[in-house]
Amino acid sequence: MLGNLFDPKAELFIQEHCRPHWSQAGSMVFITFRTADSIPREVLDRWDWEKREWLQARGHVTSAHWSLIVPTLSERERTDFEREFNRCRENCLDSCHGRCLLKRPQIAQIVANSLLHFNHQRYVLGDFIVMPNHVHLLAVFPTAEAMQQQCDSWLHYTAFRINQSLGEKGKFWQQEPFDHLVRSPDQYEYLRQYIADNPHKARLKSGEYLYRRCVD
């Protein structure tokens, strides 16, 4: 596999922004970037409320943020939770809301080049796909803190280059990526297949996305 599986007993780094981001040195992480216009703020707020309601209905105290409670659930409950809410998010993204500028090959290539630039130096990059309004990738970082630093670097650099190529200014990405530490070999293979199948699910044609599969 690309790296290690998440170890709940090992040291964990939690970066607090609008929601907690979990990272662990050497562990594989699935990351999703999305453009600023891909999901309305009110939809994200509604999903946060629905996640709290889901947990409360099953007897879990939700005084902490839902993302801190989910890792403490049983394997079955965690799987049910992720299946329900990941599906909502991915279906929304695959509906291709917004301007979908990443559908343009030259814009998608800016993102791909940035992801690959420091591969095997600052991180190890696995499979990735650039979709019209979002990016999925698998990666491993040498330190827990490195994930947030590198994500910030990718977002800032690509936003600058994309705006420069379009002759525009302003916010391009939603600044908080979604990230998920990979917990099992089956989940790792599922995520690889999910990335590969994403264009078909979104009914995209060849040339409307950029896919790269890592050779093990």
C-alpha positions as CSV (number, residue, x, y, z in Angstrom):
1,M,0.0,0.0,0.0
2,L,0.9,3.7,-0.3
3,G,1.6,4.1,3.4
4,N,0.5,3.0,6.9
5,L,-3.1,2.6,8.1
6,F,-4.4,4.9,10.7
7,D,-3.4,3.7,14.2
8,P,-5.8,4.9,16.9
9,K,-3.1,4.2,19.6
10,A,-0.4,6.2,17.9
11,E,0.3,10.0,18.2
12,L,-2.4,12.0,16.5
13,F,-2.3,15.7,15.4
14,I,-5.7,17.6,15.3
15,Q,-5.7,20.9,13.6
16,E,-8.7,23.1,14.6
17,H,-10.3,25.4,12.0
18,C,-14.0,25.4,11.2
19,R,-13.8,21.7,11.9
20,P,-11.1,19.4,13.2
21,H,-8.6,17.9,10.8
22,W,-6.9,14.6,11.9
23,S,-3.4,13.7,10.6
24,Q,-0.8,11.1,11.6
25,A,2.8,10.7,10.5
26,G,3.1,8.1,7.8
27,S,-0.6,7.3,7.6
28,M,-2.6,7.4,4.3
29,V,-5.1,10.1,4.0
30,F,-7.9,10.7,1.5
31,I,-8.3,14.4,0.8
32,T,-10.9,16.3,-1.2
33,F,-10.4,19.9,-2.3
34,R,-13.4,21.7,-3.8
35,T,-13.9,25.0,-5.5
36,A,-15.4,27.9,-3.6
37,D,-18.7,27.7,-5.5
38,S,-19.2,23.9,-5.5
39,I,-21.3,23.6,-2.3
40,P,-23.3,26.5,-0.8
41,R,-22.5,27.4,2.8
42,E,-26.1,26.8,3.9
43,V,-25.8,23.2,2.6
44,L,-22.6,22.6,4.7
45,D,-24.3,24.0,7.8
46,R,-27.3,21.8,7.2
47,W,-25.1,18.7,7.0
48,D,-23.4,19.6,10.3
49,W,-26.8,19.8,11.9
50,E,-27.9,16.5,10.4
51,K,-24.7,14.8,11.6
52,R,-25.4,16.0,15.2
53,E,-29.0,14.8,14.9
54,W,-27.8,11.4,13.6
55,L,-25.5,11.0,16.5
56,Q,-28.0,12.2,19.1
57,A,-30.7,9.8,17.8
58,R,-28.3,6.9,18.6
59,G,-27.6,8.1,22.1
60,H,-24.3,9.9,21.7
61,V,-23.6,13.2,23.5
62,T,-22.7,15.9,20.9
63,S,-21.3,18.7,23.0
64,A,-18.0,18.1,21.1
65,H,-17.8,18.6,17.3
66,W,-19.2,15.5,15.5
67,S,-15.8,14.7,13.9
68,L,-14.4,14.1,17.3
69,I,-17.2,11.7,18.2
70,V,-17.2,9.6,15.0
71,P,-13.8,7.9,15.7
72,T,-15.2,6.6,19.0
73,L,-18.2,4.9,17.4
74,S,-18.3,1.1,16.9
75,E,-17.1,0.0,13.5
76,R,-20.6,-0.7,12.3
77,E,-21.9,2.8,13.4
78,R,-18.9,4.5,11.9
79,T,-19.4,2.7,8.6
80,D,-23.1,3.7,8.6
81,F,-22.3,7.3,9.4
82,E,-19.7,7.6,6.7
83,R,-21.8,5.9,4.1
84,E,-24.7,8.3,4.8
85,F,-22.9,11.6,4.8
86,N,-20.1,10.9,2.4
87,R,-22.8,10.0,-0.1
88,C,-24.5,13.3,0.4
89,R,-21.3,15.3,-0.1
90,E,-20.1,13.3,-3.1
91,N,-23.5,13.4,-4.8
92,C,-23.5,17.2,-4.4
93,L,-20.0,17.6,-5.8
94,D,-20.7,15.2,-8.7
95,S,-23.8,17.3,-9.7
96,C,-21.1,19.8,-10.9
97,H,-22.4,23.0,-9.3
98,G,-20.5,26.2,-9.9
99,R,-18.5,27.4,-12.9
100,C,-16.6,24.0,-13.1
101,L,-13.4,25.7,-14.3
102,L,-11.4,22.5,-13.6
103,K,-13.1,20.9,-16.6
104,R,-10.8,23.0,-18.8
105,P,-7.7,20.8,-19.5
106,Q,-5.2,23.6,-19.1
107,I,-6.6,24.5,-15.6
108,A,-6.7,20.9,-14.5
109,Q,-3.1,20.5,-15.6
110,I,-2.1,23.4,-13.2
111,V,-3.5,21.4,-10.3
112,A,-1.9,18.1,-11.4
113,N,1.5,19.7,-11.9
114,S,1.3,21.2,-8.4
115,L,0.4,17.9,-6.8
116,L,3.2,16.1,-8.5
117,H,5.9,18.8,-8.0
118,F,7.2,17.7,-4.6
119,N,6.1,14.1,-4.8
120,H,8.6,11.8,-3.0
121,Q,10.2,14.9,-1.4
122,R,7.6,16.5,0.9
123,Y,5.1,13.6,0.6
124,V,4.2,10.5,-1.3
125,L,1.3,11.0,-3.7
126,G,-1.1,8.2,-4.6
127,D,-4.0,8.2,-7.0
128,F,-5.7,11.5,-7.8
129,I,-8.4,12.9,-10.0
130,V,-9.2,16.5,-11.0
131,M,-12.9,16.8,-11.5
132,P,-14.8,19.9,-12.8
133,N,-15.3,21.4,-9.3
134,H,-13.2,19.2,-6.9
135,V,-10.1,17.1,-6.5
136,H,-9.7,13.7,-4.8
137,L,-6.3,12.4,-3.8
138,L,-4.6,9.8,-1.6
139,A,-1.3,10.8,0.0
140,V,1.1,10.1,2.9
141,F,2.9,12.8,4.8
142,P,6.1,12.4,6.9
143,T,4.8,14.3,9.9
144,A,1.4,14.9,11.3
145,E,1.7,18.7,10.8
146,A,2.9,18.4,7.2
147,M,-0.6,17.6,5.8
148,Q,-2.1,20.9,6.7
149,Q,1.0,22.8,5.6
150,Q,1.1,21.1,2.2
151,C,-2.7,21.5,1.6
152,D,-2.4,25.2,2.3
153,S,0.5,25.4,-0.1
154,W,-1.3,23.5,-2.9
155,L,-4.4,25.6,-2.5
156,H,-2.6,29.0,-2.4
157,Y,-0.3,28.2,-5.3
158,T,-2.9,26.7,-7.6
159,A,-5.4,29.5,-6.9
160,F,-2.8,32.1,-7.8
161,R,-1.8,30.3,-11.1
162,I,-5.4,29.6,-12.1
163,N,-6.5,33.2,-11.5
164,Q,-3.4,34.4,-13.4
165,S,-4.3,32.2,-16.4
166,L,-7.9,33.4,-16.3
167,G,-7.0,37.1,-15.8
168,E,-9.1,37.1,-12.6
169,K,-8.8,37.7,-8.9
170,G,-10.6,36.4,-5.9
171,K,-11.2,33.2,-3.9
172,F,-10.9,30.0,-6.0
173,W,-11.0,27.2,-3.4
174,Q,-13.0,26.5,-0.3
175,Q,-10.1,26.8,2.1
176,E,-11.0,23.8,4.3
177,P,-10.4,20.5,2.5
178,F,-12.2,17.3,3.6
179,D,-9.7,14.7,4.9
180,H,-10.1,11.2,6.1
181,L,-7.4,8.8,7.5
182,V,-7.5,5.4,5.9
183,R,-8.4,2.7,8.4
184,S,-8.2,-0.6,6.5
185,P,-6.8,-2.2,3.4
186,D,-10.3,-2.7,2.1
187,Q,-11.0,1.0,2.6
188,Y,-7.8,1.9,0.7
189,E,-8.9,-0.2,-2.3
190,Y,-12.4,1.2,-2.1
191,L,-11.1,4.8,-2.2
192,R,-8.8,4.0,-5.2
193,Q,-11.7,2.5,-7.0
194,Y,-13.9,5.5,-6.0
195,I,-11.4,7.9,-7.6
196,A,-11.2,5.9,-10.8
197,D,-15.0,5.6,-11.1
198,N,-15.7,9.3,-10.2
199,P,-15.9,10.5,-13.9
200,H,-18.4,7.8,-14.9
201,K,-20.5,8.6,-11.8
202,A,-20.6,12.3,-12.8
203,R,-21.2,11.4,-16.5
204,L,-18.2,13.2,-17.7
205,K,-16.6,12.8,-21.1
206,S,-13.0,12.1,-21.9
207,G,-11.1,15.4,-21.6
208,E,-13.4,16.8,-18.9
209,Y,-11.3,15.4,-16.0
210,L,-7.7,14.5,-15.3
211,Y,-7.0,11.1,-13.7
212,R,-3.7,9.7,-12.5
213,R,-3.3,6.2,-11.1
214,C,-0.3,5.5,-8.9
215,V,1.8,2.5,-9.9
216,D,2.5,0.4,-6.8
